[in-house]
Amino acid sequence: MHDLAAEREFSAKQSYQAENAALAAGRRATVEDTFRHKIEQARRLAQEVDSTSIRRLHRARVGTLEGQRDARLAQMDRDSRFSLSTEPVALVVVEG
């Protein structure tokens, strides 16, 4: 009976880990795509304007966005190192 419970727990844990990894990868891809779009837009705007001061403004925005993206991805990496696990404390068999 104990082997069956351990097998189910192991199977569930693997399933949760795989699901969590897929969700984390999806979130990371979303962050990367969002920032890529914003950075590309700011670069395009910097190239299209004639005013030097406005061009500098957009280039500074690119740097700010890159920093925000890198910080966000680094935080996601740090957060992904944590895990939650459960341990059974009792096993009850009800027979009727």
Backbone as XML, in Angstrom:
<?xml version="1.0"?>
<chain id="A" units="angstrom">
  <residue number="1" name="MET">
    <atom name="N" x="0.828" y="-1.197" z="0.000"/>
    <atom name="CA" x="0.000" y="0.000" z="0.000"/>
    <atom name="C" x="0.865" y="1.251" z="0.000"/>
  </residue>
  <residue number="2" name="HIS">
    <atom name="N" x="1.944" y="1.219" z="0.792"/>
    <atom name="CA" x="2.830" y="2.380" z="0.892"/>
    <atom name="C" x="3.508" y="2.664" z="-0.453"/>
  </residue>
  <residue number="3" name="ASP">
    <atom name="N" x="3.892" y="1.599" z="-1.175"/>
    <atom name="CA" x="4.534" y="1.774" z="-2.473"/>
    <atom name="C" x="3.603" y="2.451" z="-3.469"/>
  </residue>
  <residue number="4" name="LEU">
    <atom name="N" x="2.340" y="2.123" z="-3.428"/>
    <atom name="CA" x="1.363" y="2.736" z="-4.320"/>
    <atom name="C" x="1.224" y="4.229" z="-4.012"/>
  </residue>
  <residue number="5" name="ALA">
    <atom name="N" x="1.161" y="4.586" z="-2.745"/>
    <atom name="CA" x="1.057" y="5.994" z="-2.355"/>
    <atom name="C" x="2.309" y="6.752" z="-2.763"/>
  </residue>
  <residue number="6" name="ALA">
    <atom name="N" x="3.476" y="6.148" z="-2.570"/>
    <atom name="CA" x="4.733" y="6.795" z="-2.947"/>
    <atom name="C" x="4.811" y="6.980" z="-4.459"/>
  </residue>
  <residue number="7" name="GLU">
    <atom name="N" x="4.349" y="5.985" z="-5.198"/>
    <atom name="CA" x="4.350" y="6.073" z="-6.656"/>
    <atom name="C" x="3.414" y="7.184" z="-7.139"/>
  </residue>
  <residue number="8" name="ARG">
    <atom name="N" x="2.244" y="7.281" z="-6.541"/>
    <atom name="CA" x="1.296" y="8.336" z="-6.909"/>
    <atom name="C" x="1.863" y="9.723" z="-6.572"/>
  </residue>
  <residue number="9" name="GLU">
    <atom name="N" x="2.484" y="9.825" z="-5.403"/>
    <atom name="CA" x="3.079" y="11.104" z="-5.000"/>
    <atom name="C" x="4.187" y="11.505" z="-5.969"/>
  </residue>
  <residue number="10" name="PHE">
    <atom name="N" x="5.033" y="10.558" z="-6.340"/>
    <atom name="CA" x="6.117" y="10.828" z="-7.270"/>
    <atom name="C" x="5.568" y="11.250" z="-8.629"/>
  </residue>
  <residue number="11" name="SER">
    <atom name="N" x="4.551" y="10.555" z="-9.083"/>
    <atom name="CA" x="3.930" y="10.873" z="-10.366"/>
    <atom name="C" x="3.296" y="12.259" z="-10.353"/>
  </residue>
  <residue number="12" name="ALA">
    <atom name="N" x="2.596" y="12.567" z="-9.280"/>
    <atom name="CA" x="1.960" y="13.884" z="-9.147"/>
    <atom name="C" x="3.012" y="14.980" z="-9.091"/>
  </residue>
  <residue number="13" name="LYS">
    <atom name="N" x="4.082" y="14.732" z="-8.350"/>
    <atom name="CA" x="5.148" y="15.719" z="-8.233"/>
    <atom name="C" x="5.782" y="15.990" z="-9.591"/>
  </residue>
  <residue number="14" name="GLN">
    <atom name="N" x="6.047" y="14.962" z="-10.359"/>
    <atom name="CA" x="6.609" y="15.134" z="-11.703"/>
    <atom name="C" x="5.657" y="15.922" z="-12.596"/>
  </residue>
  <residue number="15" name="SER">
    <atom name="N" x="4.391" y="15.619" z="-12.490"/>
    <atom name="CA" x="3.385" y="16.316" z="-13.288"/>
    <atom name="C" x="3.336" y="17.804" z="-12.932"/>
  </residue>
  <residue number="16" name="TYR">
    <atom name="N" x="3.335" y="18.101" z="-11.636"/>
    <atom name="CA" x="3.311" y="19.498" z="-11.189"/>
    <atom name="C" x="4.567" y="20.240" z="-11.623"/>
  </residue>
  <residue number="17" name="GLN">
    <atom name="N" x="5.715" y="19.577" z="-11.531"/>
    <atom name="CA" x="6.963" y="20.221" z="-11.932"/>
    <atom name="C" x="6.965" y="20.523" z="-13.426"/>
  </residue>
  <residue number="18" name="ALA">
    <atom name="N" x="6.481" y="19.600" z="-14.225"/>
    <atom name="CA" x="6.427" y="19.819" z="-15.669"/>
    <atom name="C" x="5.460" y="20.946" z="-16.012"/>
  </residue>
  <residue number="19" name="GLU">
    <atom name="N" x="4.320" y="20.960" z="-15.352"/>
    <atom name="CA" x="3.337" y="22.015" z="-15.589"/>
    <atom name="C" x="3.889" y="23.377" z="-15.169"/>
  </residue>
  <residue number="20" name="ASN">
    <atom name="N" x="4.550" y="23.413" z="-14.036"/>
    <atom name="CA" x="5.134" y="24.654" z="-13.544"/>
    <atom name="C" x="6.234" y="25.154" z="-14.490"/>
  </residue>
  <residue number="21" name="ALA">
    <atom name="N" x="7.061" y="24.252" z="-14.982"/>
    <atom name="CA" x="8.120" y="24.637" z="-15.911"/>
    <atom name="C" x="7.529" y="25.209" z="-17.199"/>
  </residue>
  <residue number="22" name="ALA">
    <atom name="N" x="6.457" y="24.610" z="-17.680"/>
    <atom name="CA" x="5.803" y="25.106" z="-18.892"/>
    <atom name="C" x="5.195" y="26.490" z="-18.666"/>
  </residue>
  <residue number="23" name="LEU">
    <atom name="N" x="4.569" y="26.683" z="-17.508"/>
    <atom name="CA" x="3.995" y="27.995" z="-17.195"/>
    <atom name="C" x="5.089" y="29.052" z="-17.072"/>
  </residue>
  <residue number="24" name="ALA">
    <atom name="N" x="6.186" y="28.710" z="-16.419"/>
    <atom name="CA" x="7.295" y="29.653" z="-16.251"/>
    <atom name="C" x="7.901" y="30.014" z="-17.603"/>
  </residue>
  <residue number="25" name="ALA">
    <atom name="N" x="8.048" y="29.044" z="-18.473"/>
    <atom name="CA" x="8.593" y="29.313" z="-19.813"/>
    <atom name="C" x="7.654" y="30.224" z="-20.600"/>
  </residue>
  <residue number="26" name="GLY">
    <atom name="N" x="6.359" y="30.012" z="-20.455"/>
    <atom name="CA" x="5.385" y="30.862" z="-21.129"/>
    <atom name="C" x="5.424" y="32.288" z="-20.611"/>
  </residue>
  <residue number="27" name="ARG">
    <atom name="N" x="5.549" y="32.444" z="-19.302"/>
    <atom name="CA" x="5.645" y="33.791" z="-18.722"/>
    <atom name="C" x="6.916" y="34.494" z="-19.190"/>
  </residue>
  <residue number="28" name="ARG">
    <atom name="N" x="8.013" y="33.759" z="-19.197"/>
    <atom name="CA" x="9.287" y="34.333" z="-19.642"/>
    <atom name="C" x="9.194" y="34.766" z="-21.106"/>
  </residue>
  <residue number="29" name="ALA">
    <atom name="N" x="8.618" y="33.944" z="-21.946"/>
    <atom name="CA" x="8.463" y="34.288" z="-23.358"/>
    <atom name="C" x="7.590" y="35.528" z="-23.527"/>
  </residue>
  <residue number="30" name="THR">
    <atom name="N" x="6.545" y="35.646" z="-22.723"/>
    <atom name="CA" x="5.664" y="36.814" z="-22.781"/>
    <atom name="C" x="6.422" y="38.085" z="-22.407"/>
  </residue>
  <residue number="31" name="VAL">
    <atom name="N" x="7.214" y="38.011" z="-21.344"/>
    <atom name="CA" x="8.006" y="39.171" z="-20.924"/>
    <atom name="C" x="8.995" y="39.554" z="-22.029"/>
  </residue>
  <residue number="32" name="GLU">
    <atom name="N" x="9.684" y="38.566" z="-22.575"/>
    <atom name="CA" x="10.651" y="38.845" z="-23.641"/>
    <atom name="C" x="9.978" y="39.464" z="-24.858"/>
  </residue>
  <residue number="33" name="ASP">
    <atom name="N" x="8.842" y="38.920" z="-25.265"/>
    <atom name="CA" x="8.121" y="39.456" z="-26.431"/>
    <atom name="C" x="7.631" y="40.876" z="-26.190"/>
  </residue>
  <residue number="34" name="THR">
    <atom name="N" x="7.096" y="41.130" z="-25.010"/>
    <atom name="CA" x="6.582" y="42.459" z="-24.678"/>
    <atom name="C" x="7.692" y="43.493" z="-24.724"/>
  </residue>
  <residue number="35" name="PHE">
    <atom name="N" x="8.811" y="43.189" z="-24.087"/>
    <atom name="CA" x="9.921" y="44.142" z="-24.085"/>
    <atom name="C" x="10.551" y="44.271" z="-25.467"/>
  </residue>
  <residue number="36" name="ARG">
    <atom name="N" x="10.625" y="43.178" z="-26.221"/>
    <atom name="CA" x="11.179" y="43.253" z="-27.582"/>
    <atom name="C" x="10.348" y="44.225" z="-28.421"/>
  </residue>
  <residue number="37" name="HIS">
    <atom name="N" x="9.045" y="44.130" z="-28.301"/>
    <atom name="CA" x="8.159" y="45.026" z="-29.059"/>
    <atom name="C" x="8.384" y="46.481" z="-28.645"/>
  </residue>
  <residue number="38" name="LYS">
    <atom name="N" x="8.418" y="46.741" z="-27.348"/>
    <atom name="CA" x="8.605" y="48.105" z="-26.864"/>
    <atom name="C" x="9.960" y="48.673" z="-27.279"/>
  </residue>
  <residue number="39" name="ILE">
    <atom name="N" x="11.007" y="47.850" z="-27.203"/>
    <atom name="CA" x="12.355" y="48.294" z="-27.574"/>
    <atom name="C" x="12.435" y="48.576" z="-29.064"/>
  </residue>
  <residue number="40" name="GLU">
    <atom name="N" x="11.871" y="47.695" z="-29.868"/>
    <atom name="CA" x="11.866" y="47.916" z="-31.321"/>
    <atom name="C" x="11.121" y="49.189" z="-31.673"/>
  </residue>
  <residue number="41" name="GLN">
    <atom name="N" x="10.008" y="49.434" z="-31.011"/>
    <atom name="CA" x="9.230" y="50.642" z="-31.268"/>
    <atom name="C" x="10.032" y="51.895" z="-30.897"/>
  </residue>
  <residue number="42" name="ALA">
    <atom name="N" x="10.695" y="51.880" z="-29.753"/>
    <atom name="CA" x="11.493" y="53.034" z="-29.335"/>
    <atom name="C" x="12.667" y="53.254" z="-30.288"/>
  </residue>
  <residue number="43" name="ARG">
    <atom name="N" x="13.298" y="52.198" z="-30.758"/>
    <atom name="CA" x="14.403" y="52.334" z="-31.727"/>
    <atom name="C" x="13.896" y="52.913" z="-33.051"/>
  </residue>
  <residue number="44" name="ARG">
    <atom name="N" x="12.745" y="52.421" z="-33.479"/>
    <atom name="CA" x="12.172" y="52.927" z="-34.730"/>
    <atom name="C" x="11.852" y="54.412" z="-34.612"/>
  </residue>
  <residue number="45" name="LEU">
    <atom name="N" x="11.249" y="54.792" z="-33.493"/>
    <atom name="CA" x="10.923" y="56.202" z="-33.281"/>
    <atom name="C" x="12.185" y="57.062" z="-33.230"/>
  </residue>
  <residue number="46" name="ALA">
    <atom name="N" x="13.257" y="56.541" z="-32.637"/>
    <atom name="CA" x="14.518" y="57.282" z="-32.563"/>
    <atom name="C" x="15.084" y="57.520" z="-33.959"/>
  </residue>
  <residue number="47" name="GLN">
    <atom name="N" x="14.894" y="56.578" z="-34.860"/>
    <atom name="CA" x="15.410" y="56.723" z="-36.225"/>
    <atom name="C" x="14.543" y="57.636" z="-37.080"/>
  </residue>
  <residue number="48" name="GLU">
    <atom name="N" x="13.263" y="57.715" z="-36.763"/>
    <atom name="CA" x="12.330" y="58.470" z="-37.605"/>
    <atom name="C" x="12.296" y="59.962" z="-37.322"/>
  </residue>
  <residue number="49" name="VAL">
    <atom name="N" x="12.688" y="60.370" z="-36.123"/>
    <atom name="CA" x="12.559" y="61.782" z="-35.774"/>
    <atom name="C" x="13.768" y="62.581" z="-36.246"/>
  </residue>
  <residue number="50" name="ASP">
    <atom name="N" x="13.521" y="63.870" z="-36.504"/>
    <atom name="CA" x="14.594" y="64.754" z="-36.954"/>
    <atom name="C" x="15.268" y="65.467" z="-35.781"/>
  </residue>
  <residue number="51" name="SER">
    <atom name="N" x="14.538" y="65.665" z="-34.724"/>
    <atom name="CA" x="15.044" y="66.410" z="-33.573"/>
    <atom name="C" x="16.052" y="65.572" z="-32.780"/>
  </residue>
  <residue number="52" name="THR">
    <atom name="N" x="17.225" y="66.138" z="-32.550"/>
    <atom name="CA" x="18.273" y="65.449" z="-31.805"/>
    <atom name="C" x="17.839" y="65.150" z="-30.377"/>
  </residue>
  <residue number="53" name="SER">
    <atom name="N" x="17.172" y="66.090" z="-29.750"/>
    <atom name="CA" x="16.758" y="65.880" z="-28.359"/>
    <atom name="C" x="15.704" y="64.781" z="-28.251"/>
  </residue>
  <residue number="54" name="ILE">
    <atom name="N" x="14.790" y="64.731" z="-29.203"/>
    <atom name="CA" x="13.759" y="63.667" z="-29.190"/>
    <atom name="C" x="14.415" y="62.318" z="-29.491"/>
  </residue>
  <residue number="55" name="ARG">
    <atom name="N" x="15.388" y="62.322" z="-30.388"/>
    <atom name="CA" x="16.109" y="61.085" z="-30.703"/>
    <atom name="C" x="16.814" y="60.559" z="-29.444"/>
  </residue>
  <residue number="56" name="ARG">
    <atom name="N" x="17.469" y="61.461" z="-28.700"/>
    <atom name="CA" x="18.132" y="61.060" z="-27.451"/>
    <atom name="C" x="17.113" y="60.516" z="-26.446"/>
  </residue>
  <residue number="57" name="LEU">
    <atom name="N" x="15.957" y="61.131" z="-26.410"/>
    <atom name="CA" x="14.896" y="60.676" z="-25.507"/>
    <atom name="C" x="14.521" y="59.222" z="-25.798"/>
  </residue>
  <residue number="58" name="HIS">
    <atom name="N" x="14.318" y="58.905" z="-27.077"/>
    <atom name="CA" x="13.932" y="57.539" z="-27.456"/>
    <atom name="C" x="15.080" y="56.555" z="-27.217"/>
  </residue>
  <residue number="59" name="ARG">
    <atom name="N" x="16.315" y="56.986" z="-27.461"/>
    <atom name="CA" x="17.459" y="56.103" z="-27.203"/>
    <atom name="C" x="17.603" y="55.830" z="-25.707"/>
  </residue>
  <residue number="60" name="ALA">
    <atom name="N" x="17.355" y="56.836" z="-24.907"/>
    <atom name="CA" x="17.394" y="56.634" z="-23.458"/>
    <atom name="C" x="16.293" y="55.668" z="-23.029"/>
  </residue>
  <residue number="61" name="ARG">
    <atom name="N" x="15.143" y="55.779" z="-23.678"/>
    <atom name="CA" x="14.038" y="54.859" z="-23.380"/>
    <atom name="C" x="14.425" y="53.427" z="-23.713"/>
  </residue>
  <residue number="62" name="VAL">
    <atom name="N" x="15.159" y="53.241" z="-24.807"/>
    <atom name="CA" x="15.631" y="51.901" z="-25.168"/>
    <atom name="C" x="16.500" y="51.347" z="-24.042"/>
  </residue>
  <residue number="63" name="GLY">
    <atom name="N" x="17.426" y="52.150" z="-23.544"/>
    <atom name="CA" x="18.291" y="51.705" z="-22.446"/>
    <atom name="C" x="17.508" y="51.374" z="-21.195"/>
  </residue>
  <residue number="64" name="THR">
    <atom name="N" x="16.538" y="52.205" z="-20.887"/>
    <atom name="CA" x="15.692" y="51.964" z="-19.706"/>
    <atom name="C" x="14.904" y="50.667" z="-19.867"/>
  </residue>
  <residue number="65" name="LEU">
    <atom name="N" x="14.323" y="50.474" z="-21.029"/>
    <atom name="CA" x="13.546" y="49.249" z="-21.276"/>
    <atom name="C" x="14.427" y="48.006" z="-21.212"/>
  </residue>
  <residue number="66" name="GLU">
    <atom name="N" x="15.627" y="48.094" z="-21.768"/>
    <atom name="CA" x="16.544" y="46.946" z="-21.707"/>
    <atom name="C" x="16.898" y="46.624" z="-20.252"/>
  </residue>
  <residue number="67" name="GLY">
    <atom name="N" x="17.130" y="47.647" z="-19.457"/>
    <atom name="CA" x="17.418" y="47.427" z="-18.041"/>
    <atom name="C" x="16.246" y="46.809" z="-17.305"/>
  </residue>
  <residue number="68" name="GLN">
    <atom name="N" x="15.043" y="47.307" z="-17.590"/>
    <atom name="CA" x="13.844" y="46.748" z="-16.960"/>
    <atom name="C" x="13.641" y="45.291" z="-17.371"/>
  </residue>
  <residue number="69" name="ARG">
    <atom name="N" x="13.856" y="45.017" z="-18.650"/>
    <atom name="CA" x="13.712" y="43.637" z="-19.140"/>
    <atom name="C" x="14.700" y="42.710" z="-18.442"/>
  </residue>
  <residue number="70" name="ASP">
    <atom name="N" x="15.956" y="43.132" z="-18.388"/>
    <atom name="CA" x="16.981" y="42.296" z="-17.768"/>
    <atom name="C" x="16.687" y="42.064" z="-16.287"/>
  </residue>
  <residue number="71" name="ALA">
    <atom name="N" x="16.236" y="43.112" z="-15.604"/>
    <atom name="CA" x="15.901" y="42.973" z="-14.178"/>
    <atom name="C" x="14.729" y="42.025" z="-13.981"/>
  </residue>
  <residue number="72" name="ARG">
    <atom name="N" x="13.741" y="42.154" z="-14.823"/>
    <atom name="CA" x="12.557" y="41.287" z="-14.710"/>
    <atom name="C" x="12.912" y="39.826" z="-14.971"/>
  </residue>
  <residue number="73" name="LEU">
    <atom name="N" x="13.722" y="39.581" z="-16.008"/>
    <atom name="CA" x="14.120" y="38.215" z="-16.317"/>
    <atom name="C" x="15.009" y="37.638" z="-15.214"/>
  </residue>
  <residue number="74" name="ALA">
    <atom name="N" x="15.880" y="38.461" z="-14.647"/>
    <atom name="CA" x="16.728" y="38.002" z="-13.544"/>
    <atom name="C" x="15.873" y="37.644" z="-12.331"/>
  </residue>
  <residue number="75" name="GLN">
    <atom name="N" x="14.851" y="38.458" z="-12.052"/>
    <atom name="CA" x="13.954" y="38.157" z="-10.936"/>
    <atom name="C" x="13.194" y="36.858" z="-11.189"/>
  </residue>
  <residue number="76" name="MET">
    <atom name="N" x="12.773" y="36.652" z="-12.419"/>
    <atom name="CA" x="12.075" y="35.409" z="-12.752"/>
    <atom name="C" x="13.002" y="34.208" z="-12.560"/>
  </residue>
  <residue number="77" name="ASP">
    <atom name="N" x="14.284" y="34.372" z="-12.926"/>
    <atom name="CA" x="15.246" y="33.283" z="-12.721"/>
    <atom name="C" x="15.427" y="32.982" z="-11.242"/>
  </residue>
  <residue number="78" name="ARG">
    <atom name="N" x="15.540" y="34.038" z="-10.427"/>
    <atom name="CA" x="15.680" y="33.835" z="-8.983"/>
    <atom name="C" x="14.435" y="33.160" z="-8.410"/>
  </residue>
  <residue number="79" name="ASP">
    <atom name="N" x="13.272" y="33.605" z="-8.842"/>
    <atom name="CA" x="12.023" y="33.028" z="-8.340"/>
    <atom name="C" x="11.873" y="31.566" z="-8.742"/>
  </residue>
  <residue number="80" name="SER">
    <atom name="N" x="12.422" y="31.189" z="-9.882"/>
    <atom name="CA" x="12.251" y="29.821" z="-10.362"/>
    <atom name="C" x="13.072" y="28.816" z="-9.558"/>
  </residue>
  <residue number="81" name="ARG">
    <atom name="N" x="14.003" y="29.284" z="-8.749"/>
    <atom name="CA" x="14.830" y="28.375" z="-7.948"/>
    <atom name="C" x="14.103" y="27.844" z="-6.718"/>
  </residue>
  <residue number="82" name="PHE">
    <atom name="N" x="13.008" y="28.485" z="-6.347"/>
    <atom name="CA" x="12.258" y="28.054" z="-5.178"/>
    <atom name="C" x="11.291" y="26.950" z="-5.574"/>
  </residue>
  <residue number="83" name="SER">
    <atom name="N" x="11.100" y="26.029" z="-4.654"/>
    <atom name="CA" x="10.137" y="24.970" z="-4.920"/>
    <atom name="C" x="9.376" y="24.663" z="-3.639"/>
  </residue>
  <residue number="84" name="LEU">
    <atom name="N" x="8.217" y="24.160" z="-3.825"/>
    <atom name="CA" x="7.357" y="23.777" z="-2.715"/>
    <atom name="C" x="7.127" y="22.284" z="-2.813"/>
  </residue>
  <residue number="85" name="SER">
    <atom name="N" x="7.304" y="21.606" z="-1.713"/>
    <atom name="CA" x="7.073" y="20.163" z="-1.736"/>
    <atom name="C" x="6.224" y="19.774" z="-0.538"/>
  </residue>
  <residue number="86" name="THR">
    <atom name="N" x="5.625" y="18.640" z="-0.663"/>
    <atom name="CA" x="4.784" y="18.134" z="0.416"/>
    <atom name="C" x="5.292" y="16.755" z="0.820"/>
  </residue>
  <residue number="87" name="GLU">
    <atom name="N" x="5.074" y="16.440" z="2.050"/>
    <atom name="CA" x="5.436" y="15.124" z="2.573"/>
    <atom name="C" x="4.216" y="14.556" z="3.276"/>
  </residue>
  <residue number="88" name="PRO">
    <atom name="N" x="3.892" y="13.320" z="3.007"/>
    <atom name="CA" x="2.757" y="12.728" z="3.715"/>
    <atom name="C" x="3.106" y="12.522" z="5.198"/>
  </residue>
  <residue number="89" name="VAL">
    <atom name="N" x="2.156" y="12.826" z="6.040"/>
    <atom name="CA" x="2.375" y="12.641" z="7.480"/>
    <atom name="C" x="1.570" y="11.480" z="8.015"/>
  </residue>
  <residue number="90" name="ALA">
    <atom name="N" x="0.574" y="11.050" z="7.275"/>
    <atom name="CA" x="-0.223" y="9.915" z="7.729"/>
    <atom name="C" x="-0.897" y="9.262" z="6.539"/>
  </residue>
  <residue number="91" name="LEU">
    <atom name="N" x="-1.111" y="8.006" z="6.644"/>
    <atom name="CA" x="-1.821" y="7.257" z="5.620"/>
    <atom name="C" x="-2.937" y="6.509" z="6.306"/>
  </residue>
  <residue number="92" name="VAL">
    <atom name="N" x="-4.139" y="6.743" z="5.840"/>
    <atom name="CA" x="-5.296" y="6.125" z="6.472"/>
    <atom name="C" x="-5.987" y="5.231" z="5.450"/>
  </residue>
  <residue number="93" name="VAL">
    <atom name="N" x="-6.277" y="4.043" z="5.876"/>
    <atom name="CA" x="-7.018" y="3.115" z="5.040"/>
    <atom name="C" x="-8.370" y="2.906" z="5.704"/>
  </residue>
  <residue number="94" name="VAL">
    <atom name="N" x="-9.431" y="3.219" z="4.969"/>
    <atom name="CA" x="-10.781" y="3.050" z="5.490"/>
    <atom name="C" x="-11.392" y="1.853" z="4.797"/>
  </residue>
  <residue number="95" name="GLU">
    <atom name="N" x="-11.780" y="0.894" z="5.581"/>
    <atom name="CA" x="-12.433" y="-0.283" z="5.028"/>
    <atom name="C" x="-13.866" y="-0.323" z="5.540"/>
  </residue>
  <residue number="96" name="GLY">
    <atom name="N" x="-14.753" y="-0.681" z="4.692"/>
    <atom name="CA" x="-16.132" y="-0.666" z="5.149"/>
    <atom name="C" x="-16.946" y="-1.803" z="4.727"/>
  </residue>
</chain>
